[in-house]
């Protein structure tokens, strides 16, 4: 089974090398790393050239934002299973994809996910928020639950049957797509109860008050569009984040 890891990147010279090394260190094979660059001008392309490997597929082209870039990367990928690794993120250890592949040995499984650590942008060994997602049950969706998107791997058939990311959502296309896959697609998920990905803080959704408000509006639109509730579901979704913040002295994941 071939796994494709899709990374959309734009001007991430300082972090893209960690993402590349993280994929290259994986013990599982075959793995294809699909890089979709939005026309970086800060030295990102030079970093990509320094870490080039045969399994790396790079395309540089202007796009309409992160979700159109991700969609383009998925379209270019050739794996049986596809997941994302954002340009600021890295795998928690070198056996992550091995564990993902093992879970997909069950032909009934359509998707696999695990837990997520948010880490300090300047000091990635410091965990500032821990997302322990737990096993999926359909009733959880109305209570604001979703699997950590950076840890989610799907069979190609899921995208082919139920679509990729709707670019009409600037921030919450991942939430909308996950709800679509789970509600309309009724896909079956397997949960790996450990941290699979380390995600640096400071993402698009919370970089300003305007982005926070936009995300809430888009989340509510996704909730209503996929018919899993309304304002109450949105409030519960936001409340779930509170328990994810942790303070663990010396914790490195």
Secondary structure, 3 states (H helix, E strand, C coil): CCEEEEEEECCCCCCHHHHHHHHHCCCCCCEEEEEEECCCCCCHHHHHHHCCCCCEEEEECCCCCHHHHHHHHHHHCCCCEEEECCCCEEECCCCHHHHHHHHCCCCCCCEEEEEEEEECCCCCCCEEEEECCCCCCHHHHHHCCCCCHHHCEEEHHHHHHHCCCCCCCCCCHHHHHHHHHHHHCCCCEEEEEEEEEEEECCCHHHCCHHHHHHHHHHHHHHHHHCCCCCHHHHHHHHHHHHCCECCCCCCCC
